[in-house]
Amino acid sequence: MSLFGYPAKVIHQVAVLDVWGRVSKYDSITKNAKVVEEAKSNQK
């Protein structure tokens, strides 16, 4: 079993509130992420 990761980007949609606390629009924020996958072998 081995673990390996590779870089990725994630886009968050953040709500922008007006003066009454209601959602008026959404802003996109891009963040770096790391995808981790697990490789398994079927050896017995």
C-alpha distance matrix in Angstrom:
0.0 3.8 7.0 10.1 13.6 17.0 20.5 22.5 25.9 26.9 30.5 32.0 35.4 37.5 40.7 43.9 46.5 50.3 52.9 52.8 49.1 48.4 45.8 47.6 44.8 41.2 40.0 36.7 34.6 31.7 29.0 26.0 22.5 18.9 16.6 13.0 10.5 7.0 5.6 4.7 6.4 9.6 10.3 12.6
3.8 0.0 3.8 6.6 10.3 13.6 17.1 19.4 22.9 24.3 28.0 29.7 33.1 35.2 38.6 41.7 44.4 48.2 50.8 51.0 47.3 46.7 43.9 45.6 42.7 39.0 37.5 34.1 31.9 28.8 26.0 22.8 19.5 15.8 13.8 10.4 8.5 5.9 5.4 6.9 9.1 12.7 13.6 16.2
7.0 3.8 0.0 3.8 6.9 10.5 13.8 16.1 19.5 20.7 24.4 26.1 29.6 31.6 35.0 38.0 40.8 44.5 47.1 47.4 43.7 43.1 40.4 42.0 39.1 35.4 33.8 30.5 28.2 25.2 22.3 19.1 15.8 12.1 10.3 6.8 5.8 4.7 6.3 9.0 12.0 15.5 16.9 19.5
10.1 6.6 3.8 0.0 3.8 7.0 10.6 13.1 16.7 18.5 22.3 24.3 27.9 30.0 33.5 36.4 39.4 43.1 45.8 46.3 42.7 42.0 39.1 40.4 37.3 33.6 31.8 28.3 25.9 22.7 19.9 16.6 13.6 9.8 8.3 5.7 5.7 6.7 8.0 11.5 14.2 17.9 19.4 22.4
13.6 10.3 6.9 3.8 0.0 3.8 6.9 9.4 13.0 14.9 18.7 20.8 24.4 26.5 30.2 32.9 36.0 39.6 42.4 43.0 39.5 38.8 35.8 37.0 33.8 30.1 28.1 24.6 22.2 18.9 16.2 12.8 9.9 6.2 5.2 4.2 6.2 8.8 10.8 14.5 17.4 20.9 22.8 25.8
17.0 13.6 10.5 7.0 3.8 0.0 3.8 6.6 10.4 13.0 16.6 19.2 22.8 25.1 28.8 31.4 34.7 38.2 41.1 41.9 38.5 37.7 34.5 35.3 32.0 28.2 26.1 22.4 20.1 16.6 14.2 10.8 8.6 5.6 5.4 6.8 8.7 11.9 13.5 17.3 20.1 23.5 25.6 28.7
20.5 17.1 13.8 10.6 6.9 3.8 0.0 3.8 7.1 10.1 13.6 16.3 19.9 22.1 25.9 28.2 31.6 35.0 37.9 39.0 35.6 34.9 31.6 32.3 28.9 25.2 22.8 19.1 16.7 13.0 10.8 7.3 6.0 4.6 6.3 9.0 11.6 15.1 17.1 20.8 23.7 27.1 29.2 32.3
22.5 19.4 16.1 13.1 9.4 6.6 3.8 0.0 3.8 6.8 10.2 13.2 16.6 19.1 22.8 25.3 28.7 32.1 35.1 36.1 32.8 31.8 28.4 29.0 25.6 21.8 19.6 15.9 13.8 10.3 8.7 6.1 5.1 5.6 6.6 10.2 12.6 16.3 18.5 22.1 25.2 28.3 30.8 33.8
25.9 22.9 19.5 16.7 13.0 10.4 7.1 3.8 0.0 3.8 6.7 9.9 13.2 15.7 19.3 21.7 25.2 28.5 31.6 32.6 29.4 28.4 25.0 25.4 21.9 18.2 15.9 12.1 10.1 6.6 5.7 4.7 5.5 8.1 9.5 13.2 15.8 19.5 21.9 25.4 28.6 31.6 34.2 37.2
26.9 24.3 20.7 18.5 14.9 13.0 10.1 6.8 3.8 0.0 3.8 6.4 9.9 12.5 16.1 18.7 22.1 25.5 28.7 29.4 26.1 25.0 21.7 22.4 19.1 15.3 13.4 9.9 8.2 5.7 5.3 6.3 6.4 9.5 10.4 14.0 16.6 20.2 22.9 26.2 29.6 32.3 35.1 37.8
30.5 28.0 24.4 22.3 18.7 16.6 13.6 10.2 6.7 3.8 0.0 3.8 6.6 9.5 12.9 15.5 19.0 22.2 25.5 26.4 23.2 21.9 18.4 18.8 15.4 11.6 9.8 6.3 5.6 4.5 6.4 8.9 10.0 13.2 14.2 17.7 20.1 23.7 26.5 29.6 33.0 35.6 38.5 41.2
32.0 29.7 26.1 24.3 20.8 19.2 16.3 13.2 9.9 6.4 3.8 0.0 3.8 6.1 9.7 12.5 15.7 19.2 22.4 23.0 19.7 18.6 15.3 16.2 13.2 9.4 8.1 5.6 5.1 6.3 7.6 10.8 11.6 15.0 16.1 19.3 21.9 25.3 28.3 31.2 34.8 37.2 40.2 42.6
35.4 33.1 29.6 27.9 24.4 22.8 19.9 16.6 13.2 9.9 6.6 3.8 0.0 3.8 6.6 9.6 12.8 16.1 19.5 20.0 16.9 15.4 11.8 12.6 9.5 5.8 5.7 4.8 6.5 9.0 11.1 14.4 15.4 18.7 19.6 22.8 25.2 28.5 31.5 34.3 37.8 40.1 43.2 45.6
37.5 35.2 31.6 30.0 26.5 25.1 22.1 19.1 15.7 12.5 9.5 6.1 3.8 0.0 3.8 6.5 9.7 13.2 16.3 17.0 13.8 12.9 9.8 10.9 8.5 5.3 5.2 6.3 7.2 10.6 12.2 15.8 17.1 20.6 21.9 24.9 27.5 30.8 34.0 36.7 40.3 42.6 45.7 47.9
40.7 38.6 35.0 33.5 30.2 28.8 25.9 22.8 19.3 16.1 12.9 9.7 6.6 3.8 0.0 3.8 6.3 9.8 13.1 13.4 10.4 9.1 6.0 7.5 6.0 4.5 6.5 9.0 10.7 14.2 16.0 19.7 20.8 24.3 25.4 28.4 30.9 34.0 37.2 39.8 43.4 45.6 48.7 50.8
43.9 41.7 38.0 36.4 32.9 31.4 28.2 25.3 21.7 18.7 15.5 12.5 9.6 6.5 3.8 0.0 3.8 6.8 10.1 11.3 8.9 8.2 5.7 5.8 5.4 5.6 7.0 10.4 12.1 15.9 17.9 21.7 23.3 26.9 28.4 31.4 34.1 37.3 40.5 43.2 46.8 49.1 52.1 54.3
46.5 44.4 40.8 39.4 36.0 34.7 31.6 28.7 25.2 22.1 19.0 15.7 12.8 9.7 6.3 3.8 0.0 3.8 6.7 7.6 5.2 5.2 4.5 5.6 7.4 8.9 10.7 14.2 15.7 19.5 21.3 25.0 26.5 30.0 31.4 34.3 36.9 40.0 43.3 45.8 49.5 51.6 54.7 56.7
50.3 48.2 44.5 43.1 39.6 38.2 35.0 32.1 28.5 25.5 22.2 19.2 16.1 13.2 9.8 6.8 3.8 0.0 3.8 5.5 5.3 5.5 6.4 5.9 8.9 11.4 13.3 17.0 18.8 22.6 24.6 28.4 30.0 33.6 35.0 38.0 40.6 43.7 47.0 49.6 53.2 55.3 58.4 60.4
52.9 50.8 47.1 45.8 42.4 41.1 37.9 35.1 31.6 28.7 25.5 22.4 19.5 16.3 13.1 10.1 6.7 3.8 0.0 3.8 5.6 7.5 9.7 9.6 12.7 15.1 16.7 20.4 21.8 25.6 27.4 31.1 32.8 36.3 37.9 40.7 43.4 46.5 49.8 52.4 56.0 58.1 61.2 63.1
52.8 51.0 47.4 46.3 43.0 41.9 39.0 36.1 32.6 29.4 26.4 23.0 20.0 17.0 13.4 11.3 7.6 5.5 3.8 0.0 3.8 5.6 9.0 10.0 13.4 15.9 18.2 21.7 23.3 27.0 28.7 32.4 33.7 37.1 38.4 41.0 43.5 46.4 49.8 52.1 55.7 57.6 60.8 62.5
49.1 47.3 43.7 42.7 39.5 38.5 35.6 32.8 29.4 26.1 23.2 19.7 16.9 13.8 10.4 8.9 5.2 5.3 5.6 3.8 0.0 3.8 6.7 8.8 11.7 13.5 15.8 19.0 20.4 24.1 25.5 29.1 30.2 33.6 34.8 37.3 39.9 42.7 46.1 48.4 52.0 53.9 57.0 58.8
48.4 46.7 43.1 42.0 38.8 37.7 34.9 31.8 28.4 25.0 21.9 18.6 15.4 12.9 9.1 8.2 5.2 5.5 7.5 5.6 3.8 0.0 3.8 6.2 9.3 11.5 14.4 17.7 19.7 23.3 25.1 28.7 29.7 33.0 33.9 36.6 38.9 41.8 45.1 47.4 51.0 52.8 56.0 57.8
45.8 43.9 40.4 39.1 35.8 34.5 31.6 28.4 25.0 21.7 18.4 15.3 11.8 9.8 6.0 5.7 4.5 6.4 9.7 9.0 6.7 3.8 0.0 3.8 5.8 7.8 11.0 14.1 16.4 19.9 22.0 25.6 26.7 30.0 30.9 33.7 36.0 39.0 42.2 44.6 48.2 50.0 53.3 55.3
47.6 45.6 42.0 40.4 37.0 35.3 32.3 29.0 25.4 22.4 18.8 16.2 12.6 10.9 7.5 5.8 5.6 5.9 9.6 10.0 8.8 6.2 3.8 0.0 3.8 7.2 10.2 13.7 16.4 20.0 22.5 26.2 27.7 31.2 32.2 35.3 37.6 40.8 43.8 46.4 49.9 51.9 55.2 57.3
44.8 42.7 39.1 37.3 33.8 32.0 28.9 25.6 21.9 19.1 15.4 13.2 9.5 8.5 6.0 5.4 7.4 8.9 12.7 13.4 11.7 9.3 5.8 3.8 0.0 3.8 6.8 10.1 13.2 16.6 19.4 23.0 24.6 28.1 29.1 32.3 34.6 38.0 40.9 43.6 47.0 49.1 52.4 54.7
41.2 39.0 35.4 33.6 30.1 28.2 25.2 21.8 18.2 15.3 11.6 9.4 5.8 5.3 4.5 5.6 8.9 11.4 15.1 15.9 13.5 11.5 7.8 7.2 3.8 0.0 3.8 6.6 9.6 13.0 15.7 19.3 20.8 24.3 25.3 28.6 31.0 34.3 37.2 40.1 43.5 45.7 48.9 51.3
40.0 37.5 33.8 31.8 28.1 26.1 22.8 19.6 15.9 13.4 9.8 8.1 5.7 5.2 6.5 7.0 10.7 13.3 16.7 18.2 15.8 14.4 11.0 10.2 6.8 3.8 0.0 3.8 6.5 10.0 12.9 16.6 18.6 22.3 23.7 27.1 29.7 33.2 36.1 39.1 42.6 45.0 48.1 50.6
36.7 34.1 30.5 28.3 24.6 22.4 19.1 15.9 12.1 9.9 6.3 5.6 4.8 6.3 9.0 10.4 14.2 17.0 20.4 21.7 19.0 17.7 14.1 13.7 10.1 6.6 3.8 0.0 3.8 6.5 9.8 13.3 15.3 18.9 20.3 23.8 26.4 30.0 32.7 35.9 39.3 41.8 44.8 47.4
34.6 31.9 28.2 25.9 22.2 20.1 16.7 13.8 10.1 8.2 5.6 5.1 6.5 7.2 10.7 12.1 15.7 18.8 21.8 23.3 20.4 19.7 16.4 16.4 13.2 9.6 6.5 3.8 0.0 3.8 6.5 10.2 12.5 16.3 18.2 21.6 24.5 28.1 31.0 34.2 37.7 40.4 43.2 45.8
31.7 28.8 25.2 22.7 18.9 16.6 13.0 10.3 6.6 5.7 4.5 6.3 9.0 10.6 14.2 15.9 19.5 22.6 25.6 27.0 24.1 23.3 19.9 20.0 16.6 13.0 10.0 6.5 3.8 0.0 3.8 6.9 9.6 13.2 15.2 18.8 21.7 25.3 28.0 31.4 34.8 37.6 40.3 43.1
29.0 26.0 22.3 19.9 16.2 14.2 10.8 8.7 5.7 5.3 6.4 7.6 11.1 12.2 16.0 17.9 21.3 24.6 27.4 28.7 25.5 25.1 22.0 22.5 19.4 15.7 12.9 9.8 6.5 3.8 0.0 3.8 6.5 10.2 12.8 16.1 19.3 22.8 25.7 29.1 32.5 35.5 38.0 40.7
26.0 22.8 19.1 16.6 12.8 10.8 7.3 6.1 4.7 6.3 8.9 10.8 14.4 15.8 19.7 21.7 25.0 28.4 31.1 32.4 29.1 28.7 25.6 26.2 23.0 19.3 16.6 13.3 10.2 6.9 3.8 0.0 3.8 7.1 10.1 13.3 16.6 20.1 22.8 26.3 29.6 32.8 35.1 37.9
22.5 19.5 15.8 13.6 9.9 8.6 6.0 5.1 5.5 6.4 10.0 11.6 15.4 17.1 20.8 23.3 26.5 30.0 32.8 33.7 30.2 29.7 26.7 27.7 24.6 20.8 18.6 15.3 12.5 9.6 6.5 3.8 0.0 3.8 6.6 9.7 13.1 16.5 19.4 22.8 26.2 29.3 31.7 34.4
18.9 15.8 12.1 9.8 6.2 5.6 4.6 5.6 8.1 9.5 13.2 15.0 18.7 20.6 24.3 26.9 30.0 33.6 36.3 37.1 33.6 33.0 30.0 31.2 28.1 24.3 22.3 18.9 16.3 13.2 10.2 7.1 3.8 0.0 3.8 6.3 9.8 13.1 15.9 19.3 22.7 25.9 28.1 30.9
16.6 13.8 10.3 8.3 5.2 5.4 6.3 6.6 9.5 10.4 14.2 16.1 19.6 21.9 25.4 28.4 31.4 35.0 37.9 38.4 34.8 33.9 30.9 32.2 29.1 25.3 23.7 20.3 18.2 15.2 12.8 10.1 6.6 3.8 0.0 3.8 6.6 10.2 12.9 16.3 19.7 22.8 25.2 28.0
13.0 10.4 6.8 5.7 4.2 6.8 9.0 10.2 13.2 14.0 17.7 19.3 22.8 24.9 28.4 31.4 34.3 38.0 40.7 41.0 37.3 36.6 33.7 35.3 32.3 28.6 27.1 23.8 21.6 18.8 16.1 13.3 9.7 6.3 3.8 0.0 3.8 6.8 9.9 13.2 16.7 19.8 22.1 24.7
10.5 8.5 5.8 5.7 6.2 8.7 11.6 12.6 15.8 16.6 20.1 21.9 25.2 27.5 30.9 34.1 36.9 40.6 43.4 43.5 39.9 38.9 36.0 37.6 34.6 31.0 29.7 26.4 24.5 21.7 19.3 16.6 13.1 9.8 6.6 3.8 0.0 3.8 6.5 9.8 13.2 16.2 18.7 21.5
7.0 5.9 4.7 6.7 8.8 11.9 15.1 16.3 19.5 20.2 23.7 25.3 28.5 30.8 34.0 37.3 40.0 43.7 46.5 46.4 42.7 41.8 39.0 40.8 38.0 34.3 33.2 30.0 28.1 25.3 22.8 20.1 16.5 13.1 10.2 6.8 3.8 0.0 3.8 6.4 10.0 13.0 15.3 17.9
5.6 5.4 6.3 8.0 10.8 13.5 17.1 18.5 21.9 22.9 26.5 28.3 31.5 34.0 37.2 40.5 43.3 47.0 49.8 49.8 46.1 45.1 42.2 43.8 40.9 37.2 36.1 32.7 31.0 28.0 25.7 22.8 19.4 15.9 12.9 9.9 6.5 3.8 0.0 3.8 6.8 10.1 12.4 15.4
4.7 6.9 9.0 11.5 14.5 17.3 20.8 22.1 25.4 26.2 29.6 31.2 34.3 36.7 39.8 43.2 45.8 49.6 52.4 52.1 48.4 47.4 44.6 46.4 43.6 40.1 39.1 35.9 34.2 31.4 29.1 26.3 22.8 19.3 16.3 13.2 9.8 6.4 3.8 0.0 3.8 6.7 9.0 11.7
6.4 9.1 12.0 14.2 17.4 20.1 23.7 25.2 28.6 29.6 33.0 34.8 37.8 40.3 43.4 46.8 49.5 53.2 56.0 55.7 52.0 51.0 48.2 49.9 47.0 43.5 42.6 39.3 37.7 34.8 32.5 29.6 26.2 22.7 19.7 16.7 13.2 10.0 6.8 3.8 0.0 3.8 5.6 8.9
9.6 12.7 15.5 17.9 20.9 23.5 27.1 28.3 31.6 32.3 35.6 37.2 40.1 42.6 45.6 49.1 51.6 55.3 58.1 57.6 53.9 52.8 50.0 51.9 49.1 45.7 45.0 41.8 40.4 37.6 35.5 32.8 29.3 25.9 22.8 19.8 16.2 13.0 10.1 6.7 3.8 0.0 3.8 6.4
10.3 13.6 16.9 19.4 22.8 25.6 29.2 30.8 34.2 35.1 38.5 40.2 43.2 45.7 48.7 52.1 54.7 58.4 61.2 60.8 57.0 56.0 53.3 55.2 52.4 48.9 48.1 44.8 43.2 40.3 38.0 35.1 31.7 28.1 25.2 22.1 18.7 15.3 12.4 9.0 5.6 3.8 0.0 3.8
12.6 16.2 19.5 22.4 25.8 28.7 32.3 33.8 37.2 37.8 41.2 42.6 45.6 47.9 50.8 54.3 56.7 60.4 63.1 62.5 58.8 57.8 55.3 57.3 54.7 51.3 50.6 47.4 45.8 43.1 40.7 37.9 34.4 30.9 28.0 24.7 21.5 17.9 15.4 11.7 8.9 6.4 3.8 0.0
